[in-house]
């Protein structure tokens, strides 16, 4: 640490009789007293001049914050500071400088008249000048002994007490906000060019900061310097720090503060109600009332300002015609003596009766780029609410109505966003945004990849739902088929952006890269049970649900209900966490998962005859339950009406993880199985308990192909090791999802598939997802005689022969909407237009009944299962001379037909072609082998004849190890006496030679054998 010696210099001539004692201060190493004496002589007769002073300071401390997820970099003792971005594509490329100055040399009641900060810039590779802003730091921070090598731009290991990206003081005290706690309102800005040299900042905001610090020295934590950040590249500047020795230290940071000593000033009551220490003349200039020389602002003698900003809505102010999904500017004028702190914008579509949020917390720029949603209205109004820095508010709205019309976008059905409105938390309804998963990783990751939530979640498709290329291709088709229907997709796949109001337009182009974090930690761990149960639900949930704009009662279609605050919710009452925790029984319930895993199309509602009829356009549905709305997928409802949804559940140890009784009941039991582990890093939080029932956050499903594509597409974002582990878990899940068995059935075989899941097999999104039985029949010489459901990996074609059994669902267009959608009746891949299930032979779960499944639209179609049946059997003809059959059960997450449909139907963008190319160049979504079994013939006669010696011989095939008996007699009838020879063959074919001689000249033979099912 270096000493901080203030450097003083005169600014004006000193009036007679006002010479201050300056002993002990130095100016550039020379004693200052003689200079002052000379000034005293020059100042005689100048008593009318206001006595002023100036001080130039070097930093008390300085440091650089290096963006880094672990917060382990600093440069406290380095000779340089940095601000701005480094290279493009690096997720840890931002630098921010910190400086703090000791102001004790300035009298506490002095009036600050000017402040100038000068930094010497010595290096940049940027080719353009960039704005650099100062921000008042809101918490103390440290300068340790870290000293980076070379040019210092990469930082070095932080030392004790250093400030880092995560820490105020490494490594014990953290910033509240990652990247530093500072005022988001800039105190000043300056353009820093590309040439080496001094650059200065001098603004009224800096004057206010220094004045505030004089009055509140305990709040003096200095400034943070921000360079050009965001998506810009290589904007970083290198500045000399207080440790610089170049030119004898002449390039160190300098803060010049000009001030008026307190003897000439007093309290000035400004029109804003604020009090400022000024001269009488300055107070008059400011329009204030001077309270007298020597008066103080502590306590504030001024009457408080209770008036909000002067605010006027300029546009739209009435009469305009705006087009949905086309950006326009909302403009306004807002002024206030205290400054306008922020503005909120609301829109009414019913003439002002109700208002919904458009944006909140905006700076007073005078304009906001607004993209109205496609909700037509002839009676729309904008309301603005402005807030000053004293928290006084005012509002203004459009003087008269303006109109919003639908865009002229080609679509098969001209639906509006109202047609897809659903209950739950609405866009912009939260008081705080959803945290990024990386925030959670600092405690919940990087300590045990086998059990920690961060690593296992990263290996799931939940983590990457926002960048799924199949989702992106399907989104384009959905919006083409029914305008605005993409909102249904976005609210699940990019919910972080959806809940922050960036889902308009519904093609997702307004989403930020930071929104594309899949089904994130904060989304799940802020979810509230929409049905409040007294004594079970957290008590605060009653008020949360009551305050929601549109609360619902169904667990479906991403109708997520979120806690307004950022309290994390989970099932454990003994969680050890540095953040607020709410114990939530809801997180143990299958209904929690049902929120996204029952999906309905709200455009269709089922009538009394069971036909799904289209609702009136531009109207939300009247009922949001799965028993009423159009069917897309019904995974949760399938579970809800299964044996798994019972107190005892089902005994299936293969899925039960650490559960000692081997029983499973809820979705979480199978898809987040219990393991032994820590929920957060025990190295950081030693008190965290070791659990035997830690839910593994792998959220395992069926995806074994698409995750690997993401590693290639997003190598900097998708971790290959986590994906590989996730694919292995998904493969295991598929292998345990069903059992396969083969029985003899005369000249045929019967193949049994048993469903071990708590839902249909397969389940979920219907298009392209399928499971099938591949049966191959062979001759004894290994020649293939016949094959059913043959799959060609080179073309992706699955053969639909007469005996093929393919388990899938075929939604489609019912005759009642053919004119509306312009498509013929029958199965279709246009999922937002489909309103009927034409075929569904998927295997039901245990506890299935036809009546219960029909109630939610999940009954078999074109196929039948008996109540209680959770298996299926298929008969196959055994070709002549076939001795062996190999039977395999395959699963495929998407089909060639669906991939080609997404390519050929896309008229919007290239997403369909991109997906097809990925599919074509990466194995064509190879099917996953779930189960296999082999059948061999119990008996097949190959040949009868005689040996050269005239002995009878017989050749036949039978199962290895299958006991059989050959018997012969010389006469038939009642006098027949059968002689037997028992054999247990070990291979096939088997040849039997009769070594005995007939006593009658005749001989008869028969073969008996036991058949193992």
Residue pairs with C-beta under 8 A, 6 or more apart in sequence:
1 61
1 143
2 242
2 243
4 57
4 58
4 59
4 60
4 102
5 26
5 58
6 25
6 55
6 56
6 57
6 102
6 105
7 26
7 27
7 28
7 55
7 56
7 57
7 58
8 22
8 25
8 27
8 32
8 53
8 54
8 55
8 56
8 105
9 27
9 54
9 56
10 35
10 36
10 39
10 53
10 54
11 52
11 53
11 54
11 258
12 49
12 50
12 51
12 52
13 39
13 42
13 43
13 46
13 49
14 20
14 36
14 39
14 40
14 43
14 51
15 43
15 46
15 47
15 48
15 49
15 51
16 40
16 43
16 44
16 45
16 46
16 47
17 47
18 51
19 36
19 40
22 32
22 33
22 36
23 33
25 32
25 105
26 32
27 35
43 49
50 260
50 264
50 279
51 260
51 261
51 263
51 264
52 113
52 258
52 259
52 260
52 261
53 110
53 258
53 259
53 260
53 261
54 256
54 257
54 258
54 259
55 105
55 106
55 256
55 257
55 259
56 254
56 255
56 256
56 257
57 101
57 102
57 103
57 105
57 254
57 255
57 256
57 257
58 101
58 242
58 249
58 252
58 253
58 254
58 255
59 99
59 100
59 101
59 222
59 241
59 242
59 252
59 253
59 255
60 100
60 101
60 102
60 222
61 76
61 98
61 99
61 100
61 142
61 143
61 222
61 242
62 81
62 97
62 98
62 99
62 100
62 143
62 241
62 242
62 253
63 74
63 75
63 76
63 81
63 97
63 98
63 141
63 142
63 143
63 162
63 163
64 74
64 75
64 78
64 80
64 81
64 82
64 83
64 95
64 96
64 97
64 98
64 155
65 74
65 95
65 96
65 97
65 98
65 163
65 164
65 165
65 179
65 180
65 224
66 73
66 74
66 75
66 82
66 92
66 95
66 154
66 155
66 164
66 165
67 92
67 93
67 94
67 95
67 165
67 179
68 92
68 155
68 164
68 165
69 91
69 92
69 438
69 441
69 442
70 166
70 442
70 446
71 158
71 164
71 165
71 166
71 167
71 170
71 171
71 174
71 442
72 157
72 158
72 164
72 170
72 171
73 154
73 155
73 156
73 157
73 158
73 164
73 165
74 144
74 146
74 155
74 156
74 157
74 158
74 159
74 162
74 163
74 164
74 170
75 81
75 82
75 146
75 147
75 148
75 152
75 155
75 156
76 142
76 143
76 144
76 145
76 146
76 147
76 158
76 159
76 161
76 162
76 163
77 143
77 144
77 145
77 146
77 147
77 243
78 146
78 147
78 148
78 152
78 156
78 241
78 243
79 152
79 240
79 241
79 243
79 244
79 245
79 246
80 122
80 151
80 152
80 153
80 238
80 239
80 240
80 241
80 244
81 97
81 98
81 99
81 119
81 225
81 238
81 239
81 240
81 241
81 253
82 95
82 96
82 97
82 152
82 153
82 236
82 237
82 238
82 239
83 95
83 96
83 97
83 132
83 225
83 226
83 227
83 236
83 237
83 239
84 94
84 95
84 124
84 126
84 130
84 132
84 227
84 228
84 229
84 235
84 236
84 237
85 93
85 94
85 95
85 227
85 228
85 229
85 230
85 232
85 233
85 234
85 235
85 236
86 93
86 94
86 95
86 153
86 234
86 236
87 93
87 233
87 234
88 233
88 234
89 716
91 716
94 179
94 229
95 153
95 227
95 236
96 179
96 180
96 224
96 225
96 226
96 227
97 224
97 225
97 239
98 137
98 141
98 163
98 180
98 222
98 223
98 224
98 225
99 117
99 222
99 223
99 225
99 253
100 137
100 141
100 220
100 221
100 222
100 223
101 220
101 222
101 255
103 210
103 213
103 214
103 217
103 220
103 257
104 217
106 112
106 214
106 257
106 259
107 259
107 261
107 262
108 214
108 215
108 217
109 214
109 262
109 265
109 277
109 296
110 214
110 259
110 260
110 261
110 262
110 265
110 277
111 211
111 259
111 260
111 262
111 265
111 276
111 277
111 278
111 279
112 207
112 210
112 211
112 214
112 257
112 258
112 259
113 207
113 258
113 259
113 260
114 202
114 207
114 256
114 257
114 258
115 202
115 203
115 206
115 207
115 209
115 210
115 255
115 256
115 257
115 258
116 200
116 201
116 202
116 255
116 256
117 134
117 200
117 201
117 202
117 206
117 223
117 253
117 254
117 255
118 198
118 199
118 200
118 253
118 254
118 255
118 256
119 198
119 199
119 200
119 225
119 239
119 240
119 253
120 196
120 197
120 198
120 199
120 239
120 240
120 244
120 251
120 252
120 253
121 192
121 193
121 196
121 197
121 198
121 199
121 237
121 238
121 239
122 196
122 238
122 239
122 240
122 251
123 151
123 196
123 237
123 238
124 194
124 235
124 236
124 237
124 238
125 234
126 194
126 234
126 235
126 236
126 237
127 194
128 194
129 191
129 192
129 193
129 194
130 191
130 192
130 227
130 228
130 232
130 235
130 237
131 189
131 190
131 191
131 192
131 228
132 189
132 190
132 191
132 192
132 199
132 201
132 225
132 226
132 227
132 228
132 237
133 186
133 187
133 188
133 189
133 225
133 226
134 186
134 187
134 188
134 189
134 201
134 203
134 205
134 206
134 223
134 224
134 225
134 226
135 182
135 183
135 184
135 185
135 186
135 187
135 223
135 224
135 226
136 182
136 183
136 187
136 209
136 221
136 223
136 224
137 180
137 181
137 182
137 221
137 222
137 223
137 224
138 181
138 182
138 183
138 221
139 168
139 175
139 176
139 181
139 221
140 168
140 169
140 221
141 163
141 168
141 169
141 180
141 221
142 161
142 162
142 163
142 168
142 169
142 170
143 161
143 162
143 163
144 158
144 159
144 160
144 161
144 162
144 170
145 159
145 160
145 162
146 155
146 156
146 157
146 158
146 159
146 162
147 156
148 154
148 155
148 156
149 156
151 238
152 238
153 236
153 238
158 164
158 167
158 170
158 171
159 170
160 169
160 170
160 171
161 169
161 170
162 169
162 170
163 169
163 170
163 180
164 170
164 171
165 178
165 179
165 180
166 174
166 175
166 178
166 442
167 173
167 174
167 175
168 174
168 175
168 181
175 181
178 439
180 224
182 224
185 205
185 341
186 205
187 203
187 205
187 206
187 208
187 209
187 223
188 201
188 202
188 203
188 205
188 206
189 201
189 203
190 199
190 200
190 201
191 199
192 199
192 227
192 237
193 199
209 223
210 257
211 276
211 277
212 219
213 219
213 220
215 297
215 298
225 239
227 235
227 236
227 237
228 235
229 235
239 253
240 246
240 251
240 252
240 253
241 252
241 253
242 252
242 253
243 252
244 251
244 252
260 279
262 277
262 294
263 293
263 294
264 279
264 293
265 277
265 278
265 279
265 293
266 277
266 278
266 280
266 290
266 291
266 292
266 293
266 294
266 295
266 296
267 275
267 276
267 277
267 290
267 291
267 292
267 295
267 296
267 297
267 301
267 302
268 275
268 276
268 277
268 278
268 282
268 283
268 286
268 288
268 289
268 290
268 291
269 275
269 288
269 289
269 291
269 301
269 302
269 303
270 276
270 286
270 287
270 288
270 302
270 337
271 287
271 288
271 305
271 337
272 305
272 336
272 337
272 338
272 390
273 302
273 303
273 304
273 305
273 306
273 337
273 338
273 390
274 300
274 302
274 305
274 337
274 338
275 297
275 300
275 301
275 302
276 283
276 286
276 288
276 297
277 296
277 297
278 286
278 288
278 290
280 290
280 293
283 289
283 290
284 290
291 301
295 301
304 390
305 337
305 338
305 388
305 390
305 392
306 392
307 336
307 392
307 394
308 336
308 386
308 387
308 388
308 392
308 393
308 394
308 395
309 334
309 335
309 336
309 340
309 386
309 387
309 388
309 392
309 394
310 333
310 334
310 335
310 336
310 394
311 332
311 333
311 334
311 384
311 386
311 394
311 395
311 396
312 332
312 333
312 334
312 396
313 330
313 332
313 382
313 383
313 384
313 396
313 397
313 398
313 399
314 331
314 332
314 333
315 329
315 330
315 331
316 322
316 328
316 330
316 380
316 382
316 398
316 402
317 382
317 398
317 399
317 400
317 402
318 398
318 399
318 400
318 401
318 402
319 400
319 401
319 402
320 402
320 403
321 402
321 403
321 404
321 405
322 328
322 372
322 380
322 402
322 403
322 404
322 405
323 372
323 404
323 405
323 406
323 407
324 372
324 373
324 374
324 375
324 376
324 404
324 405
324 406
324 407
324 416
324 417
325 371
325 372
325 373
325 374
325 407
325 409
325 504
325 505
325 506
326 371
326 372
326 407
327 369
327 370
327 371
328 369
328 370
328 371
328 372
329 367
329 368
329 369
329 370
330 345
330 358
330 367
330 368
330 370
330 382
330 384
331 366
331 367
331 368
332 343
332 366
332 367
332 384
332 396
333 366
334 340
334 343
334 364
334 366
334 384
334 386
336 386
336 388
336 392
338 388
338 389
338 390
338 392
339 388
339 389
340 364
340 386
340 387
340 388
341 364
341 387
341 388
341 389
341 391
342 360
342 361
342 362
342 363
342 364
342 386
342 387
343 362
343 363
343 364
343 384
343 385
343 386
343 387
344 357
344 359
344 360
344 361
344 362
344 384
344 385
344 387
345 357
345 358
345 359
345 360
345 362
345 368
345 370
345 382
345 383
345 384
346 355
346 356
346 357
346 358
346 382
346 383
346 384
346 385
347 355
347 356
347 358
347 372
347 380
347 381
347 382
347 383
348 354
348 355
348 356
348 380
348 381
348 382
348 383
348 397
349 356
349 375
349 377
349 379
349 380
349 404
350 377
350 379
351 379
351 381
351 401
352 381
352 383
352 397
355 383
356 426
356 428
356 549
357 427
357 428
357 429
357 501
358 368
358 370
358 382
358 428
358 501
359 368
359 370
359 428
359 501
360 428
362 368
364 386
371 504
371 505
371 510
372 404
372 504
373 417
373 504
374 406
374 407
374 416
374 417
374 483
374 484
374 504
374 505
375 404
375 416
375 417
375 418
376 404
376 405
376 406
376 416
376 618
377 403
377 404
378 401
378 403
379 401
380 398
380 401
380 402
380 403
380 404
381 397
381 398
381 400
381 401
381 402
382 397
382 398
382 402
383 395
383 396
383 397
383 398
384 395
384 396
384 397
385 393
385 394
385 395
386 393
386 394
386 395
387 393
406 414
406 416
406 483
407 483
409 483
410 480
410 907
411 479
411 480
411 481
411 482
411 483
412 480
412 481
412 482
412 821
412 822
412 823
412 830
412 833
413 481
413 482
413 483
413 603
413 617
413 820
413 821
413 833
414 483
414 617
415 482
415 483
415 484
415 485
415 603
415 617
415 618
416 483
416 484
416 617
416 618
417 484
417 487
417 504
417 506
418 618
418 619
418 620
419 482
419 484
419 485
419 602
419 603
419 615
419 617
419 618
419 619
419 620
420 484
420 485
420 487
420 488
420 602
420 603
420 620
421 550
421 602
421 620
422 491
422 552
422 557
422 558
422 559
422 602
422 620
422 624
423 530
423 550
423 551
423 552
423 553
423 554
423 559
423 624
424 530
424 548
424 550
424 551
424 552
424 558
424 559
424 560
424 561
425 499
425 548
425 560
425 561
425 562
426 548
426 549
426 550
427 498
427 499
427 500
427 501
427 503
428 499
428 500
428 501
429 499
429 548
429 549
429 564
430 499
430 500
430 562
430 564
431 564
431 565
432 564
432 565
432 566
433 496
433 500
434 495
434 496
434 499
434 500
434 520
434 522
434 523
434 526
435 520
435 521
435 522
435 566
436 514
436 517
436 520
436 522
437 454
437 457
437 463
437 517
437 520
437 521
437 522
439 522
440 453
440 454
440 521
440 522
441 454
443 577
443 578
443 680
443 681
443 684
443 685
444 452
444 453
444 454
444 521
444 679
444 680
444 681
445 452
445 453
445 454
445 455
445 681
446 452
446 454
446 455
446 681
447 678
447 681
447 682
447 683
448 455
448 677
448 678
449 455
449 456
449 721
449 722
449 725
450 675
450 677
451 675
451 676
451 677
451 678
451 694
451 696
452 677
452 678
452 681
452 697
453 521
453 679
453 697
454 697
455 719
455 722
455 725
456 696
456 697
456 698
456 722
456 725
456 726
457 463
457 521
457 697
457 698
457 699
458 718
458 719
458 722
458 723
458 726
459 698
459 707
459 719
459 722
459 723
459 724
459 725
459 726
459 727
459 729
460 697
460 698
460 699
460 700
460 701
460 726
461 468
461 518
461 699
461 701
461 703
461 706
461 707
461 726
462 518
462 519
462 699
463 517
463 518
463 519
464 518
464 707
464 710
464 714
464 718
465 471
465 492
465 493
465 494
465 518
465 519
466 493
466 494
466 511
466 515
466 516
466 517
466 518
467 516
467 518
467 710
467 713
467 714
467 717
467 718
468 493
468 706
468 710
469 706
469 709
469 713
469 911
469 914
469 915
469 918
470 706
470 894
470 902
470 915
471 489
471 493
472 508
472 911
472 915
473 902
473 903
473 906
473 911
473 912
473 914
473 915
474 489
474 767
474 831
474 902
475 486
475 489
475 490
475 507
475 508
475 911
476 507
476 906
476 908
476 909
476 911
476 912
477 830
477 901
477 902
477 905
477 906
477 912
478 485
478 486
478 488
478 489
478 831
478 832
479 485
479 486
479 506
479 507
479 908
480 905
480 906
480 907
480 908
481 821
481 830
481 832
481 833
482 603
482 832
482 833
484 506
485 506
485 603
485 832
486 506
486 507
486 508
487 498
487 503
487 506
488 557
488 558
488 599
488 601
488 832
490 497
490 498
490 503
490 506
490 508
490 511
491 498
491 503
491 557
491 558
491 560
492 519
492 558
492 596
492 599
493 518
494 503
494 508
494 511
494 515
494 516
495 519
495 520
495 523
495 558
495 560
496 514
496 515
496 516
496 517
496 520
496 522
496 523
497 503
497 508
497 510
497 511
497 512
497 515
497 516
499 560
499 562
500 515
502 510
502 511
502 512
502 515
503 510
503 511
504 510
507 908
519 596
519 699
522 566
522 568
523 560
523 562
524 587
524 592
525 568
525 569
525 570
525 587
526 562
526 563
526 566
526 567
526 568
526 569
527 560
527 561
527 562
527 563
527 569
527 584
527 586
527 587
527 592
527 595
528 541
528 544
528 545
528 561
528 562
528 563
528 569
528 584
528 586
529 537
529 541
529 561
529 584
529 585
529 586
529 589
529 591
529 592
530 545
530 551
530 552
530 553
530 554
530 555
530 559
530 561
531 553
532 541
532 542
532 545
536 585
537 585
537 586
538 569
538 582
538 583
538 584
540 582
544 561
544 563
544 564
545 551
545 561
547 564
548 561
551 561
552 559
552 561
552 624
554 624
554 625
554 626
555 591
555 592
555 594
555 595
555 598
555 636
556 594
556 595
556 598
556 599
556 600
556 624
556 625
556 626
556 636
557 596
557 598
557 599
557 600
557 602
557 624
557 629
558 595
558 596
558 599
559 595
559 624
560 595
560 596
563 569
563 582
565 580
566 579
566 580
567 579
567 580
567 581
567 582
568 577
568 579
568 580
568 581
568 582
569 581
569 582
569 583
569 584
569 586
569 587
570 581
570 582
570 583
570 584
570 587
571 583
571 584
571 585
571 587
571 588
571 695
572 583
572 679
572 691
573 583
574 689
575 581
575 679
575 688
576 680
576 685
576 687
576 688
576 689
577 680
577 685
578 685
586 592
588 666
588 668
589 666
590 636
590 639
590 640
590 645
590 665
590 666
590 667
590 668
591 636
592 667
592 668
593 636
593 666
593 667
593 668
593 671
594 635
594 636
594 637
594 639
594 640
594 667
597 633
597 635
597 636
597 667
597 764
598 626
598 633
598 634
598 635
598 636
598 637
599 632
599 633
599 634
599 765
600 624
600 626
600 629
600 630
600 631
600 632
601 629
601 630
601 631
601 632
601 831
601 832
601 834
601 835
602 615
602 620
602 621
602 624
602 629
602 630
603 614
603 615
603 621
603 630
603 832
604 612
604 613
604 614
604 615
604 629
604 630
604 835
605 612
605 613
605 615
605 621
605 622
605 623
605 628
605 629
605 630
606 612
606 613
606 627
606 628
606 629
606 630
606 857
607 613
611 814
611 816
611 836
612 630
612 631
612 814
612 835
612 836
613 816
613 835
614 817
614 820
614 835
615 621
615 622
621 628
621 629
623 629
626 634
626 636
626 637
626 856
626 857
627 855
627 856
627 857
630 834
630 835
631 811
631 837
631 856
631 857
631 858
632 765
632 766
632 831
633 763
633 764
633 765
633 766
634 763
634 856
634 857
634 858
635 759
635 760
635 763
635 764
636 667
637 856
637 858
638 758
638 759
638 760
638 763
638 844
638 845
638 853
638 858
639 645
639 667
639 758
639 759
639 845
641 847
641 848
641 849
641 852
641 853
641 856
641 858
642 758
642 759
642 844
642 845
642 846
642 847
642 848
643 649
643 650
643 845
643 846
643 847
644 650
644 664
644 665
644 666
644 758
644 845
644 846
644 847
645 665
645 758
645 847
646 665
646 847
647 665
648 663
648 665
649 663
649 664
649 665
649 666
649 669
650 663
650 664
650 665
650 758
650 846
651 661
651 662
651 663
652 662
652 663
652 664
652 670
652 756
653 662
654 736
654 756
655 664
655 669
655 670
655 673
655 736
655 756
656 662
656 663
656 664
656 669
656 673
656 674
657 669
657 673
657 674
657 675
657 696
658 673
658 674
658 675
658 676
658 692
658 693
659 669
659 674
659 693
664 670
664 758
667 758
668 695
670 733
670 757
670 758
671 698
671 699
671 700
671 701
672 695
672 696
672 697
672 698
672 699
673 695
673 696
674 692
674 693
674 694
674 695
674 696
675 694
675 696
676 690
676 691
676 692
676 694
677 690
677 691
677 694
677 696
678 688
678 689
678 690
678 691
678 694
679 688
679 691
679 694
680 688
681 688
682 688
682 690
698 726
698 729
700 726
700 729
700 730
700 732
700 733
701 730
701 733
701 764
702 730
702 733
702 734
702 762
702 764
702 769
702 891
702 893
702 928
703 726
703 727
703 730
703 893
704 727
704 730
704 731
704 734
704 893
704 928
705 893
705 922
705 923
705 925
705 926
706 893
706 894
706 925
707 718
707 723
707 726
707 727
707 730
708 723
708 724
708 727
708 922
709 918
709 922
710 718
710 723
711 718
711 719
711 720
711 723
712 922
713 918
731 928
734 891
734 928
734 930
735 929
735 930
735 931
736 756
737 755
737 756
737 757
737 761
737 891
737 930
738 753
738 754
738 755
738 756
738 757
738 761
738 771
738 843
738 889
738 930
738 931
739 752
739 753
739 754
739 756
739 931
740 751
740 752
740 753
740 754
740 887
740 889
740 930
740 931
740 932
740 933
741 751
741 752
741 754
741 933
742 749
742 750
742 751
742 752
742 885
742 887
742 933
742 934
742 935
743 749
743 750
743 752
743 1013
744 750
744 935
744 938
744 1011
744 1013
745 875
747 877
747 878
748 875
748 876
748 877
748 878
749 875
749 876
749 878
749 885
749 935
750 873
750 874
750 875
750 876
751 773
751 775
751 805
751 873
751 874
751 876
751 887
752 871
752 872
752 873
753 761
753 773
753 807
753 843
753 871
753 872
753 873
753 874
753 889
754 843
754 870
754 871
755 761
755 843
755 844
755 845
755 846
755 870
755 871
757 763
757 845
758 845
758 846
759 845
760 842
760 843
760 844
760 845
760 858
761 771
761 807
761 842
761 843
761 845
762 769
762 770
762 771
762 807
762 808
762 842
762 891
763 842
766 808
766 809
766 810
766 811
766 831
767 811
767 829
767 831
767 894
767 898
768 829
768 892
768 893
768 894
768 895
768 897
768 898
768 899
769 808
769 892
769 893
769 894
769 895
770 798
770 806
770 807
770 808
770 891
770 892
770 895
771 806
771 807
771 808
771 842
771 889
771 890
771 891
771 892
771 930
772 789
772 791
772 798
772 804
772 805
772 806
772 807
772 889
772 890
772 892
773 788
773 789
773 804
773 805
773 874
773 887
773 888
773 889
773 890
774 787
774 788
774 789
774 790
774 791
774 887
774 888
774 889
774 890
775 787
775 788
775 789
775 803
775 876
775 885
775 886
775 887
776 784
776 786
776 787
776 788
776 885
776 886
776 887
777 784
777 785
777 786
777 787
777 876
777 878
777 879
777 882
777 884
777 885
778 784
778 785
778 882
778 883
778 884
778 885
778 886
779 785
779 881
779 882
779 883
780 881
780 883
780 884
780 942
780 957
780 988
780 989
785 879
785 881
785 882
786 879
786 882
787 799
788 801
788 803
788 804
788 805
788 876
789 798
789 799
789 800
789 801
789 803
789 804
789 805
789 806
790 798
790 799
790 801
791 797
791 798
791 799
791 890
791 927
792 798
792 799
793 923
793 924
793 926
794 924
795 896
795 924
796 895
796 896
796 899
796 919
796 924
796 925
797 896
798 806
798 892
798 895
798 896
800 806
803 874
803 875
803 876
803 877
805 872
805 874
807 841
807 842
807 843
807 872
808 839
808 840
808 841
808 842
809 837
809 839
809 840
809 842
809 861
810 827
810 837
810 838
810 839
810 840
811 827
811 828
811 831
811 834
811 836
811 837
811 838
812 825
812 826
812 827
812 828
812 834
812 836
812 837
812 838
813 821
813 823
813 824
813 825
813 826
813 828
813 830
813 833
813 834
813 835
813 836
814 825
814 835
814 836
815 825
816 835
817 833
817 835
818 824
818 825
821 830
821 833
823 830
823 833
826 838
827 838
827 839
828 834
829 897
829 898
829 901
830 905
837 857
837 861
838 861
838 862
839 861
839 862
839 863
840 858
840 859
840 860
840 861
840 862
840 863
841 860
841 862
841 863
841 872
842 860
843 865
843 870
843 871
843 872
844 853
844 860
844 865
844 869
844 870
845 870
846 870
847 868
847 870
848 865
848 867
848 868
848 869
848 870
849 867
849 868
850 859
850 860
850 865
850 867
853 859
853 860
865 872
876 885
878 885
878 937
881 940
882 937
883 936
883 937
883 940
883 957
883 988
884 934
884 935
884 936
884 937
885 934
885 935
885 936
886 932
886 933
886 934
886 935
887 932
887 933
887 934
887 935
888 929
888 931
888 932
889 929
889 930
889 931
889 932
890 927
890 928
890 929
890 930
891 927
891 928
891 930
892 925
892 926
892 927
892 928
893 925
894 919
894 925
895 925
896 919
896 924
899 915
899 916
899 919
899 925
900 916
902 911
902 912
902 915
902 916
903 912
903 913
903 915
903 916
904 912
905 912
906 912
906 913
919 925
936 957
936 958
936 959
936 960
936 988
937 957
937 958
937 959
938 958
938 959
938 962
938 1009
938 1011
939 956
939 957
939 958
939 964
939 1007
939 1009
940 956
940 957
940 958
941 954
941 955
941 956
942 955
942 956
942 957
942 989
943 954
943 955
944 952
944 953
944 954
944 955
945 952
945 953
946 952
946 953
947 953
947 993
951 993
951 994
951 995
952 993
952 994
952 1003
952 1005
953 991
953 992
953 993
953 994
954 966
954 991
954 992
954 1005
955 989
955 990
955 991
955 992
956 989
956 990
956 992
956 1007
957 988
957 989
957 990
958 964
958 985
958 988
958 990
958 1009
959 988
959 1012
960 985
960 986
960 987
960 988
961 984
961 985
961 986
962 984
962 985
962 1009
962 1010
962 1011
962 1012
963 982
963 983
963 984
963 1009
963 1010
964 982
964 983
964 984
964 985
964 1007
964 1008
964 1009
964 1010
965 980
965 981
965 982
965 983
965 1007
965 1008
965 1009
966 980
966 981
966 982
966 983
966 992
966 1005
966 1006
966 1007
967 978
967 979
967 980
967 981
967 1005
967 1006
967 1007
967 1008
968 978
968 979
968 994
968 996
968 1003
968 1004
968 1005
968 1006
969 976
969 977
969 978
969 979
969 1003
969 1004
970 998
970 999
970 1000
970 1002
970 1003
970 1004
971 977
971 1000
971 1002
972 1004
976 1004
978 1006
979 996
981 992
983 990
983 992
994 1003
994 1005
